[in-house]
Amino acid sequence: MAQISLYIDDAIASKLSAVAKANNCSVSKFVTSVLTERFADQSTKYELKRQLLSELRGAIDDATLVEPPEIPWELDAPRPTEMFR
């Protein structure tokens, strides 16, 4: 198991100790829970977004939601050809 050292001022250390004590756990366990929640939150947001997109894909049955027909090249706006030489 990895270990880290935190260098924080006395005021923050006091608050951290008080919150950990109020949660009936050690400071180490409290900091670990906060970090775990923070990092899990980031990956969970990404995972939920990916899952939602995959579940919604094709979920609407609507005949008006179709790919438009290809526009003929002849109707495209004229462009100067010297740009592409």
PDB file of N, CA, C and O in Angstrom:
ATOM      1  N   MET A   1       0.847  -1.168   0.000  1.00  0.00           N
ATOM      2  CA  MET A   1       0.000   0.000   0.000  1.00  0.00           C
ATOM      3  C   MET A   1       0.893   1.231   0.000  1.00  0.00           C
ATOM      4  O   MET A   1       1.853   1.308   0.766  1.00  0.00           O
ATOM      5  N   ALA A   2       0.576   2.196  -0.860  1.00  0.00           N
ATOM      6  CA  ALA A   2       1.368   3.421  -0.960  1.00  0.00           C
ATOM      7  C   ALA A   2       1.094   4.343   0.221  1.00  0.00           C
ATOM      8  O   ALA A   2       0.023   4.306   0.827  1.00  0.00           O
ATOM      9  N   GLN A   3       2.084   5.166   0.532  1.00  0.00           N
ATOM     10  CA  GLN A   3       1.946   6.159   1.591  1.00  0.00           C
ATOM     11  C   GLN A   3       2.286   7.519   1.017  1.00  0.00           C
ATOM     12  O   GLN A   3       3.134   7.639   0.132  1.00  0.00           O
ATOM     13  N   ILE A   4       1.606   8.558   1.535  1.00  0.00           N
ATOM     14  CA  ILE A   4       1.933   9.918   1.136  1.00  0.00           C
ATOM     15  C   ILE A   4       2.052  10.786   2.379  1.00  0.00           C
ATOM     16  O   ILE A   4       1.502  10.469   3.434  1.00  0.00           O
ATOM     17  N   SER A   5       2.775  11.879   2.238  1.00  0.00           N
ATOM     18  CA  SER A   5       2.889  12.861   3.321  1.00  0.00           C
ATOM     19  C   SER A   5       2.210  14.132   2.868  1.00  0.00           C
ATOM     20  O   SER A   5       2.406  14.587   1.742  1.00  0.00           O
ATOM     21  N   LEU A   6       1.417  14.699   3.744  1.00  0.00           N
ATOM     22  CA  LEU A   6       0.740  15.966   3.443  1.00  0.00           C
ATOM     23  C   LEU A   6       1.341  17.050   4.311  1.00  0.00           C
ATOM     24  O   LEU A   6       1.471  16.886   5.524  1.00  0.00           O
ATOM     25  N   TYR A   7       1.701  18.138   3.698  1.00  0.00           N
ATOM     26  CA  TYR A   7       2.217  19.285   4.438  1.00  0.00           C
ATOM     27  C   TYR A   7       1.145  20.358   4.404  1.00  0.00           C
ATOM     28  O   TYR A   7       0.974  21.057   3.405  1.00  0.00           O
ATOM     29  N   ILE A   8       0.419  20.480   5.525  1.00  0.00           N
ATOM     30  CA  ILE A   8      -0.682  21.441   5.609  1.00  0.00           C
ATOM     31  C   ILE A   8      -0.496  22.292   6.858  1.00  0.00           C
ATOM     32  O   ILE A   8       0.187  21.898   7.803  1.00  0.00           O
ATOM     33  N   ASP A   9      -1.119  23.468   6.839  1.00  0.00           N
ATOM     34  CA  ASP A   9      -0.956  24.349   8.002  1.00  0.00           C
ATOM     35  C   ASP A   9      -1.778  23.828   9.189  1.00  0.00           C
ATOM     36  O   ASP A   9      -2.624  22.948   9.031  1.00  0.00           O
ATOM     37  N   ASP A  10      -1.522  24.377  10.360  1.00  0.00           N
ATOM     38  CA  ASP A  10      -2.149  23.895  11.598  1.00  0.00           C
ATOM     39  C   ASP A  10      -3.667  24.056  11.587  1.00  0.00           C
ATOM     40  O   ASP A  10      -4.383  23.205  12.114  1.00  0.00           O
ATOM     41  N   ALA A  11      -4.160  25.135  10.994  1.00  0.00           N
ATOM     42  CA  ALA A  11      -5.604  25.366  10.969  1.00  0.00           C
ATOM     43  C   ALA A  11      -6.319  24.271  10.177  1.00  0.00           C
ATOM     44  O   ALA A  11      -7.347  23.747  10.608  1.00  0.00           O
ATOM     45  N   ILE A  12      -5.764  23.938   9.025  1.00  0.00           N
ATOM     46  CA  ILE A  12      -6.362  22.872   8.202  1.00  0.00           C
ATOM     47  C   ILE A  12      -6.227  21.531   8.911  1.00  0.00           C
ATOM     48  O   ILE A  12      -7.154  20.721   8.884  1.00  0.00           O
ATOM     49  N   ALA A  13      -5.094  21.291   9.538  1.00  0.00           N
ATOM     50  CA  ALA A  13      -4.885  20.032  10.258  1.00  0.00           C
ATOM     51  C   ALA A  13      -5.906  19.879  11.380  1.00  0.00           C
ATOM     52  O   ALA A  13      -6.421  18.783  11.603  1.00  0.00           O
ATOM     53  N   SER A  14      -6.199  20.958  12.081  1.00  0.00           N
ATOM     54  CA  SER A  14      -7.201  20.906  13.159  1.00  0.00           C
ATOM     55  C   SER A  14      -8.582  20.585  12.611  1.00  0.00           C
ATOM     56  O   SER A  14      -9.311  19.763  13.166  1.00  0.00           O
ATOM     57  N   LYS A  15      -8.931  21.252  11.508  1.00  0.00           N
ATOM     58  CA  LYS A  15     -10.238  20.988  10.894  1.00  0.00           C
ATOM     59  C   LYS A  15     -10.322  19.557  10.388  1.00  0.00           C
ATOM     60  O   LYS A  15     -11.346  18.890  10.538  1.00  0.00           O
ATOM     61  N   LEU A  16      -9.238  19.096   9.791  1.00  0.00           N
ATOM     62  CA  LEU A  16      -9.189  17.726   9.278  1.00  0.00           C
ATOM     63  C   LEU A  16      -9.351  16.711  10.402  1.00  0.00           C
ATOM     64  O   LEU A  16     -10.081  15.730  10.256  1.00  0.00           O
ATOM     65  N   SER A  17      -8.684  16.940  11.503  1.00  0.00           N
ATOM     66  CA  SER A  17      -8.801  16.037  12.655  1.00  0.00           C
ATOM     67  C   SER A  17     -10.214  16.043  13.217  1.00  0.00           C
ATOM     68  O   SER A  17     -10.755  14.997  13.576  1.00  0.00           O
ATOM     69  N   ALA A  18     -10.814  17.242  13.290  1.00  0.00           N
ATOM     70  CA  ALA A  18     -12.174  17.340  13.827  1.00  0.00           C
ATOM     71  C   ALA A  18     -13.184  16.622  12.935  1.00  0.00           C
ATOM     72  O   ALA A  18     -14.074  15.929  13.429  1.00  0.00           O
ATOM     73  N   VAL A  19     -13.045  16.786  11.640  1.00  0.00           N
ATOM     74  CA  VAL A  19     -13.972  16.124  10.715  1.00  0.00           C
ATOM     75  C   VAL A  19     -13.780  14.607  10.756  1.00  0.00           C
ATOM     76  O   VAL A  19     -14.754  13.854  10.732  1.00  0.00           O
ATOM     77  N   ALA A  20     -12.541  14.167  10.816  1.00  0.00           N
ATOM     78  CA  ALA A  20     -12.277  12.728  10.902  1.00  0.00           C
ATOM     79  C   ALA A  20     -12.853  12.152  12.183  1.00  0.00           C
ATOM     80  O   ALA A  20     -13.445  11.073  12.167  1.00  0.00           O
ATOM     81  N   LYS A  21     -12.685  12.865  13.298  1.00  0.00           N
ATOM     82  CA  LYS A  21     -13.220  12.403  14.578  1.00  0.00           C
ATOM     83  C   LYS A  21     -14.746  12.355  14.532  1.00  0.00           C
ATOM     84  O   LYS A  21     -15.353  11.426  15.065  1.00  0.00           O
ATOM     85  N   ALA A  22     -15.373  13.359  13.894  1.00  0.00           N
ATOM     86  CA  ALA A  22     -16.833  13.384  13.775  1.00  0.00           C
ATOM     87  C   ALA A  22     -17.345  12.225  12.929  1.00  0.00           C
ATOM     88  O   ALA A  22     -18.473  11.767  13.108  1.00  0.00           O
ATOM     89  N   ASN A  23     -16.516  11.759  12.017  1.00  0.00           N
ATOM     90  CA  ASN A  23     -16.888  10.618  11.176  1.00  0.00           C
ATOM     91  C   ASN A  23     -16.415   9.289  11.752  1.00  0.00           C
ATOM     92  O   ASN A  23     -16.502   8.250  11.098  1.00  0.00           O
ATOM     93  N   ASN A  24     -15.914   9.334  12.985  1.00  0.00           N
ATOM     94  CA  ASN A  24     -15.454   8.120  13.686  1.00  0.00           C
ATOM     95  C   ASN A  24     -14.410   7.345  12.891  1.00  0.00           C
ATOM     96  O   ASN A  24     -14.492   6.122  12.772  1.00  0.00           O
ATOM     97  N   CYS A  25     -13.427   8.065  12.348  1.00  0.00           N
ATOM     98  CA  CYS A  25     -12.353   7.390  11.628  1.00  0.00           C
ATOM     99  C   CYS A  25     -11.052   8.168  11.807  1.00  0.00           C
ATOM    100  O   CYS A  25     -11.038   9.291  12.312  1.00  0.00           O
ATOM    101  N   SER A  26      -9.983   7.549  11.385  1.00  0.00           N
ATOM    102  CA  SER A  26      -8.685   8.218  11.477  1.00  0.00           C
ATOM    103  C   SER A  26      -8.579   9.273  10.378  1.00  0.00           C
ATOM    104  O   SER A  26      -9.339   9.262   9.410  1.00  0.00           O
ATOM    105  N   VAL A  27      -7.625  10.180  10.548  1.00  0.00           N
ATOM    106  CA  VAL A  27      -7.390  11.204   9.523  1.00  0.00           C
ATOM    107  C   VAL A  27      -7.004  10.528   8.210  1.00  0.00           C
ATOM    108  O   VAL A  27      -7.470  10.924   7.142  1.00  0.00           O
ATOM    109  N   SER A  28      -6.166   9.524   8.292  1.00  0.00           N
ATOM    110  CA  SER A  28      -5.736   8.808   7.095  1.00  0.00           C
ATOM    111  C   SER A  28      -6.921   8.199   6.351  1.00  0.00           C
ATOM    112  O   SER A  28      -7.029   8.315   5.130  1.00  0.00           O
ATOM    113  N   LYS A  29      -7.797   7.556   7.097  1.00  0.00           N
ATOM    114  CA  LYS A  29      -8.963   6.922   6.490  1.00  0.00           C
ATOM    115  C   LYS A  29      -9.902   7.970   5.886  1.00  0.00           C
ATOM    116  O   LYS A  29     -10.477   7.754   4.819  1.00  0.00           O
ATOM    117  N   PHE A  30     -10.052   9.104   6.573  1.00  0.00           N
ATOM    118  CA  PHE A  30     -10.919  10.163   6.064  1.00  0.00           C
ATOM    119  C   PHE A  30     -10.353  10.754   4.774  1.00  0.00           C
ATOM    120  O   PHE A  30     -11.081  10.931   3.797  1.00  0.00           O
ATOM    121  N   VAL A  31      -9.049  11.059   4.772  1.00  0.00           N
ATOM    122  CA  VAL A  31      -8.423  11.607   3.562  1.00  0.00           C
ATOM    123  C   VAL A  31      -8.534  10.609   2.418  1.00  0.00           C
ATOM    124  O   VAL A  31      -8.814  10.999   1.284  1.00  0.00           O
ATOM    125  N   THR A  32      -8.321   9.339   2.694  1.00  0.00           N
ATOM    126  CA  THR A  32      -8.456   8.306   1.672  1.00  0.00           C
ATOM    127  C   THR A  32      -9.868   8.275   1.110  1.00  0.00           C
ATOM    128  O   THR A  32     -10.049   8.144  -0.100  1.00  0.00           O
ATOM    129  N   SER A  33     -10.876   8.393   1.979  1.00  0.00           N
ATOM    130  CA  SER A  33     -12.265   8.369   1.496  1.00  0.00           C
ATOM    131  C   SER A  33     -12.571   9.585   0.626  1.00  0.00           C
ATOM    132  O   SER A  33     -13.280   9.475  -0.374  1.00  0.00           O
ATOM    133  N   VAL A  34     -12.032  10.747   1.011  1.00  0.00           N
ATOM    134  CA  VAL A  34     -12.253  11.960   0.211  1.00  0.00           C
ATOM    135  C   VAL A  34     -11.583  11.830  -1.158  1.00  0.00           C
ATOM    136  O   VAL A  34     -12.179  12.161  -2.183  1.00  0.00           O
ATOM    137  N   LEU A  35     -10.343  11.347  -1.164  1.00  0.00           N
ATOM    138  CA  LEU A  35      -9.631  11.185  -2.437  1.00  0.00           C
ATOM    139  C   LEU A  35     -10.293  10.125  -3.311  1.00  0.00           C
ATOM    140  O   LEU A  35     -10.420  10.305  -4.522  1.00  0.00           O
ATOM    141  N   THR A  36     -10.707   9.035  -2.708  1.00  0.00           N
ATOM    142  CA  THR A  36     -11.371   7.978  -3.462  1.00  0.00           C
ATOM    143  C   THR A  36     -12.660   8.498  -4.087  1.00  0.00           C
ATOM    144  O   THR A  36     -12.941   8.233  -5.256  1.00  0.00           O
ATOM    145  N   GLU A  37     -13.434   9.233  -3.308  1.00  0.00           N
ATOM    146  CA  GLU A  37     -14.684   9.802  -3.821  1.00  0.00           C
ATOM    147  C   GLU A  37     -14.408  10.785  -4.951  1.00  0.00           C
ATOM    148  O   GLU A  37     -15.117  10.800  -5.958  1.00  0.00           O
ATOM    149  N   ARG A  38     -13.385  11.598  -4.781  1.00  0.00           N
ATOM    150  CA  ARG A  38     -13.054  12.616  -5.795  1.00  0.00           C
ATOM    151  C   ARG A  38     -12.633  11.974  -7.099  1.00  0.00           C
ATOM    152  O   ARG A  38     -13.122  12.359  -8.162  1.00  0.00           O
ATOM    153  N   PHE A  39     -11.732  11.001  -7.041  1.00  0.00           N
ATOM    154  CA  PHE A  39     -11.261  10.370  -8.261  1.00  0.00           C
ATOM    155  C   PHE A  39     -12.302   9.430  -8.849  1.00  0.00           C
ATOM    156  O   PHE A  39     -12.403   9.317 -10.071  1.00  0.00           O
ATOM    157  N   ALA A  40     -13.068   8.762  -8.020  1.00  0.00           N
ATOM    158  CA  ALA A  40     -14.134   7.899  -8.516  1.00  0.00           C
ATOM    159  C   ALA A  40     -15.180   8.741  -9.206  1.00  0.00           C
ATOM    160  O   ALA A  40     -15.761   8.311 -10.203  1.00  0.00           O
ATOM    161  N   ASP A  41     -15.433   9.941  -8.692  1.00  0.00           N
ATOM    162  CA  ASP A  41     -16.416  10.838  -9.279  1.00  0.00           C
ATOM    163  C   ASP A  41     -16.039  11.173 -10.716  1.00  0.00           C
ATOM    164  O   ASP A  41     -16.909  11.193 -11.587  1.00  0.00           O
ATOM    165  N   GLN A  42     -14.758  11.438 -10.987  1.00  0.00           N
ATOM    166  CA  GLN A  42     -14.319  11.775 -12.333  1.00  0.00           C
ATOM    167  C   GLN A  42     -14.513  10.611 -13.289  1.00  0.00           C
ATOM    168  O   GLN A  42     -15.053  10.793 -14.380  1.00  0.00           O
ATOM    169  N   SER A  43     -14.083   9.424 -12.899  1.00  0.00           N
ATOM    170  CA  SER A  43     -14.229   8.285 -13.784  1.00  0.00           C
ATOM    171  C   SER A  43     -15.683   7.877 -13.917  1.00  0.00           C
ATOM    172  O   SER A  43     -16.094   7.402 -14.975  1.00  0.00           O
ATOM    173  N   THR A  44     -16.473   8.054 -12.861  1.00  0.00           N
ATOM    174  CA  THR A  44     -17.891   7.721 -12.914  1.00  0.00           C
ATOM    175  C   THR A  44     -18.619   8.649 -13.867  1.00  0.00           C
ATOM    176  O   THR A  44     -19.492   8.205 -14.613  1.00  0.00           O
ATOM    177  N   LYS A  45     -18.274   9.941 -13.855  1.00  0.00           N
ATOM    178  CA  LYS A  45     -18.911  10.881 -14.779  1.00  0.00           C
ATOM    179  C   LYS A  45     -18.660  10.457 -16.216  1.00  0.00           C
ATOM    180  O   LYS A  45     -19.580  10.447 -17.033  1.00  0.00           O
ATOM    181  N   TYR A  46     -17.416  10.105 -16.528  1.00  0.00           N
ATOM    182  CA  TYR A  46     -17.080   9.679 -17.878  1.00  0.00           C
ATOM    183  C   TYR A  46     -17.820   8.396 -18.227  1.00  0.00           C
ATOM    184  O   TYR A  46     -18.368   8.270 -19.322  1.00  0.00           O
ATOM    185  N   GLU A  47     -17.836   7.457 -17.313  1.00  0.00           N
ATOM    186  CA  GLU A  47     -18.489   6.175 -17.560  1.00  0.00           C
ATOM    187  C   GLU A  47     -19.991   6.358 -17.747  1.00  0.00           C
ATOM    188  O   GLU A  47     -20.583   5.748 -18.638  1.00  0.00           O
ATOM    189  N   LEU A  48     -20.616   7.197 -16.909  1.00  0.00           N
ATOM    190  CA  LEU A  48     -22.052   7.440 -17.043  1.00  0.00           C
ATOM    191  C   LEU A  48     -22.372   8.096 -18.374  1.00  0.00           C
ATOM    192  O   LEU A  48     -23.359   7.742 -19.019  1.00  0.00           O
ATOM    193  N   LYS A  49     -21.547   9.049 -18.791  1.00  0.00           N
ATOM    194  CA  LYS A  49     -21.770   9.712 -20.073  1.00  0.00           C
ATOM    195  C   LYS A  49     -21.667   8.704 -21.215  1.00  0.00           C
ATOM    196  O   LYS A  49     -22.509   8.690 -22.114  1.00  0.00           O
ATOM    197  N   ARG A  50     -20.639   7.866 -21.179  1.00  0.00           N
ATOM    198  CA  ARG A  50     -20.451   6.858 -22.221  1.00  0.00           C
ATOM    199  C   ARG A  50     -21.617   5.868 -22.243  1.00  0.00           C
ATOM    200  O   ARG A  50     -22.105   5.495 -23.310  1.00  0.00           O
ATOM    201  N   GLN A  51     -22.053   5.450 -21.060  1.00  0.00           N
ATOM    202  CA  GLN A  51     -23.153   4.497 -20.963  1.00  0.00           C
ATOM    203  C   GLN A  51     -24.450   5.131 -21.462  1.00  0.00           C
ATOM    204  O   GLN A  51     -25.213   4.497 -22.191  1.00  0.00           O
ATOM    205  N   LEU A  52     -24.698   6.369 -21.073  1.00  0.00           N
ATOM    206  CA  LEU A  52     -25.908   7.055 -21.502  1.00  0.00           C
ATOM    207  C   LEU A  52     -25.943   7.203 -23.017  1.00  0.00           C
ATOM    208  O   LEU A  52     -26.970   6.947 -23.645  1.00  0.00           O
ATOM    209  N   LEU A  53     -24.827   7.613 -23.603  1.00  0.00           N
ATOM    210  CA  LEU A  53     -24.788   7.756 -25.053  1.00  0.00           C
ATOM    211  C   LEU A  53     -25.039   6.426 -25.756  1.00  0.00           C
ATOM    212  O   LEU A  53     -25.740   6.374 -26.767  1.00  0.00           O
ATOM    213  N   SER A  54     -24.468   5.359 -25.222  1.00  0.00           N
ATOM    214  CA  SER A  54     -24.661   4.065 -25.859  1.00  0.00           C
ATOM    215  C   SER A  54     -26.103   3.572 -25.703  1.00  0.00           C
ATOM    216  O   SER A  54     -26.632   2.917 -26.601  1.00  0.00           O
ATOM    217  N   GLU A  55     -26.736   3.878 -24.578  1.00  0.00           N
ATOM    218  CA  GLU A  55     -28.123   3.453 -24.376  1.00  0.00           C
ATOM    219  C   GLU A  55     -29.096   4.279 -25.206  1.00  0.00           C
ATOM    220  O   GLU A  55     -30.127   3.767 -25.641  1.00  0.00           O
ATOM    221  N   LEU A  56     -28.781   5.545 -25.427  1.00  0.00           N
ATOM    222  CA  LEU A  56     -29.688   6.413 -26.169  1.00  0.00           C
ATOM    223  C   LEU A  56     -29.559   6.263 -27.679  1.00  0.00           C
ATOM    224  O   LEU A  56     -30.491   6.591 -28.414  1.00  0.00           O
ATOM    225  N   ARG A  57     -28.426   5.777 -28.145  1.00  0.00           N
ATOM    226  CA  ARG A  57     -28.211   5.638 -29.580  1.00  0.00           C
ATOM    227  C   ARG A  57     -29.288   4.733 -30.184  1.00  0.00           C
ATOM    228  O   ARG A  57     -29.397   3.558 -29.833  1.00  0.00           O
ATOM    229  N   GLY A  58     -30.070   5.295 -31.088  1.00  0.00           N
ATOM    230  CA  GLY A  58     -31.123   4.541 -31.759  1.00  0.00           C
ATOM    231  C   GLY A  58     -32.375   4.349 -30.928  1.00  0.00           C
ATOM    232  O   GLY A  58     -33.244   3.567 -31.315  1.00  0.00           O
ATOM    233  N   ALA A  59     -32.500   5.035 -29.797  1.00  0.00           N
ATOM    234  CA  ALA A  59     -33.638   4.831 -28.909  1.00  0.00           C
ATOM    235  C   ALA A  59     -34.917   5.500 -29.408  1.00  0.00           C
ATOM    236  O   ALA A  59     -36.013   5.078 -29.041  1.00  0.00           O
ATOM    237  N   ILE A  60     -34.794   6.534 -30.238  1.00  0.00           N
ATOM    238  CA  ILE A  60     -35.979   7.237 -30.740  1.00  0.00           C
ATOM    239  C   ILE A  60     -36.396   6.616 -32.062  1.00  0.00           C
ATOM    240  O   ILE A  60     -35.613   6.571 -33.011  1.00  0.00           O
ATOM    241  N   ASP A  61     -37.618   6.141 -32.119  1.00  0.00           N
ATOM    242  CA  ASP A  61     -38.155   5.558 -33.336  1.00  0.00           C
ATOM    243  C   ASP A  61     -38.989   6.632 -34.028  1.00  0.00           C
ATOM    244  O   ASP A  61     -40.183   6.773 -33.763  1.00  0.00           O
ATOM    245  N   ASP A  62     -38.342   7.386 -34.918  1.00  0.00           N
ATOM    246  CA  ASP A  62     -38.991   8.500 -35.583  1.00  0.00           C
ATOM    247  C   ASP A  62     -38.531   8.510 -37.030  1.00  0.00           C
ATOM    248  O   ASP A  62     -37.341   8.653 -37.310  1.00  0.00           O
ATOM    249  N   ALA A  63     -39.475   8.358 -37.948  1.00  0.00           N
ATOM    250  CA  ALA A  63     -39.134   8.279 -39.365  1.00  0.00           C
ATOM    251  C   ALA A  63     -38.553   9.579 -39.900  1.00  0.00           C
ATOM    252  O   ALA A  63     -37.901   9.573 -40.944  1.00  0.00           O
ATOM    253  N   THR A  64     -38.773  10.691 -39.212  1.00  0.00           N
ATOM    254  CA  THR A  64     -38.238  11.970 -39.696  1.00  0.00           C
ATOM    255  C   THR A  64     -36.760  12.123 -39.372  1.00  0.00           C
ATOM    256  O   THR A  64     -36.099  13.000 -39.928  1.00  0.00           O
ATOM    257  N   LEU A  65     -36.233  11.299 -38.495  1.00  0.00           N
ATOM    258  CA  LEU A  65     -34.819  11.369 -38.149  1.00  0.00           C
ATOM    259  C   LEU A  65     -34.024  10.464 -39.083  1.00  0.00           C
ATOM    260  O   LEU A  65     -33.680   9.334 -38.737  1.00  0.00           O
ATOM    261  N   VAL A  66     -33.742  10.983 -40.268  1.00  0.00           N
ATOM    262  CA  VAL A  66     -32.998  10.209 -41.264  1.00  0.00           C
ATOM    263  C   VAL A  66     -31.812  11.030 -41.749  1.00  0.00           C
ATOM    264  O   VAL A  66     -31.780  12.251 -41.600  1.00  0.00           O
ATOM    265  N   GLU A  67     -30.854  10.350 -42.322  1.00  0.00           N
ATOM    266  CA  GLU A  67     -29.711  11.040 -42.896  1.00  0.00           C
ATOM    267  C   GLU A  67     -30.170  11.739 -44.169  1.00  0.00           C
ATOM    268  O   GLU A  67     -30.835  11.125 -45.003  1.00  0.00           O
ATOM    269  N   PRO A  68     -29.826  13.012 -44.331  1.00  0.00           N
ATOM    270  CA  PRO A  68     -30.272  13.728 -45.532  1.00  0.00           C
ATOM    271  C   PRO A  68     -29.601  13.155 -46.772  1.00  0.00           C
ATOM    272  O   PRO A  68     -28.529  12.557 -46.686  1.00  0.00           O
ATOM    273  N   PRO A  69     -30.244  13.342 -47.936  1.00  0.00           N
ATOM    274  CA  PRO A  69     -29.635  12.820 -49.166  1.00  0.00           C
ATOM    275  C   PRO A  69     -28.361  13.588 -49.502  1.00  0.00           C
ATOM    276  O   PRO A  69     -28.196  14.746 -49.119  1.00  0.00           O
ATOM    277  N   GLU A  70     -27.476  12.931 -50.217  1.00  0.00           N
ATOM    278  CA  GLU A  70     -26.219  13.541 -50.643  1.00  0.00           C
ATOM    279  C   GLU A  70     -26.510  14.677 -51.618  1.00  0.00           C
ATOM    280  O   GLU A  70     -27.312  14.526 -52.538  1.00  0.00           O
ATOM    281  N   ILE A  71     -25.856  15.807 -51.410  1.00  0.00           N
ATOM    282  CA  ILE A  71     -26.030  16.954 -52.305  1.00  0.00           C
ATOM    283  C   ILE A  71     -25.128  16.755 -53.513  1.00  0.00           C
ATOM    284  O   ILE A  71     -23.940  16.469 -53.359  1.00  0.00           O
ATOM    285  N   PRO A  72     -25.681  16.904 -54.719  1.00  0.00           N
ATOM    286  CA  PRO A  72     -24.839  16.719 -55.917  1.00  0.00           C
ATOM    287  C   PRO A  72     -23.694  17.730 -55.957  1.00  0.00           C
ATOM    288  O   PRO A  72     -23.856  18.881 -55.551  1.00  0.00           O
ATOM    289  N   TRP A  73     -22.547  17.291 -56.446  1.00  0.00           N
ATOM    290  CA  TRP A  73     -21.362  18.130 -56.513  1.00  0.00           C
ATOM    291  C   TRP A  73     -21.611  19.380 -57.362  1.00  0.00           C
ATOM    292  O   TRP A  73     -21.045  20.438 -57.083  1.00  0.00           O
ATOM    293  N   GLU A  74     -22.427  19.271 -58.362  1.00  0.00           N
ATOM    294  CA  GLU A  74     -22.700  20.388 -59.268  1.00  0.00           C
ATOM    295  C   GLU A  74     -23.357  21.559 -58.533  1.00  0.00           C
ATOM    296  O   GLU A  74     -23.232  22.703 -58.971  1.00  0.00           O
ATOM    297  N   LEU A  75     -24.042  21.300 -57.445  1.00  0.00           N
ATOM    298  CA  LEU A  75     -24.726  22.353 -56.702  1.00  0.00           C
ATOM    299  C   LEU A  75     -23.832  23.007 -55.653  1.00  0.00           C
ATOM    300  O   LEU A  75     -24.242  23.961 -54.990  1.00  0.00           O
ATOM    301  N   ASP A  76     -22.632  22.503 -55.505  1.00  0.00           N
ATOM    302  CA  ASP A  76     -21.716  23.057 -54.517  1.00  0.00           C
ATOM    303  C   ASP A  76     -21.242  24.439 -54.967  1.00  0.00           C
ATOM    304  O   ASP A  76     -21.256  24.743 -56.159  1.00  0.00           O
ATOM    305  N   ALA A  77     -20.830  25.263 -54.027  1.00  0.00           N
ATOM    306  CA  ALA A  77     -20.364  26.617 -54.337  1.00  0.00           C
ATOM    307  C   ALA A  77     -19.074  26.552 -55.131  1.00  0.00           C
ATOM    308  O   ALA A  77     -18.204  25.731 -54.840  1.00  0.00           O
ATOM    309  N   PRO A  78     -18.941  27.428 -56.152  1.00  0.00           N
ATOM    310  CA  PRO A  78     -17.693  27.431 -56.926  1.00  0.00           C
ATOM    311  C   PRO A  78     -16.524  27.926 -56.082  1.00  0.00           C
ATOM    312  O   PRO A  78     -16.672  28.825 -55.253  1.00  0.00           O
ATOM    313  N   ARG A  79     -15.378  27.329 -56.306  1.00  0.00           N
ATOM    314  CA  ARG A  79     -14.175  27.710 -55.580  1.00  0.00           C
ATOM    315  C   ARG A  79     -13.059  27.952 -56.576  1.00  0.00           C
ATOM    316  O   ARG A  79     -13.002  27.296 -57.616  1.00  0.00           O
ATOM    317  N   PRO A  80     -12.168  28.888 -56.269  1.00  0.00           N
ATOM    318  CA  PRO A  80     -11.033  29.081 -57.184  1.00  0.00           C
ATOM    319  C   PRO A  80     -10.145  27.847 -57.194  1.00  0.00           C
ATOM    320  O   PRO A  80      -9.766  27.339 -56.139  1.00  0.00           O
ATOM    321  N   THR A  81      -9.820  27.372 -58.372  1.00  0.00           N
ATOM    322  CA  THR A  81      -9.039  26.146 -58.477  1.00  0.00           C
ATOM    323  C   THR A  81      -7.566  26.344 -58.191  1.00  0.00           C
ATOM    324  O   THR A  81      -6.872  25.382 -57.862  1.00  0.00           O
ATOM    325  N   GLU A  82      -7.063  27.579 -58.309  1.00  0.00           N
ATOM    326  CA  GLU A  82      -5.637  27.794 -58.052  1.00  0.00           C
ATOM    327  C   GLU A  82      -5.272  27.561 -56.589  1.00  0.00           C
ATOM    328  O   GLU A  82      -4.100  27.372 -56.267  1.00  0.00           O
ATOM    329  N   MET A  83      -6.253  27.573 -55.714  1.00  0.00           N
ATOM    330  CA  MET A  83      -5.988  27.302 -54.304  1.00  0.00           C
ATOM    331  C   MET A  83      -5.499  25.862 -54.090  1.00  0.00           C
ATOM    332  O   MET A  83      -4.796  25.585 -53.117  1.00  0.00           O
ATOM    333  N   PHE A  84      -5.862  24.964 -54.979  1.00  0.00           N
ATOM    334  CA  PHE A  84      -5.600  23.547 -54.770  1.00  0.00           C
ATOM    335  C   PHE A  84      -4.444  23.034 -55.626  1.00  0.00           C
ATOM    336  O   PHE A  84      -4.247  21.824 -55.734  1.00  0.00           O
ATOM    337  N   ARG A  85      -3.680  23.938 -56.234  1.00  0.00           N
ATOM    338  CA  ARG A  85      -2.548  23.500 -57.085  1.00  0.00           C
ATOM    339  C   ARG A  85      -1.269  23.508 -56.324  1.00  0.00           C
ATOM    340  O   ARG A  85      -0.221  23.171 -56.874  1.00  0.00           O
TER     341      ARG A  85
END
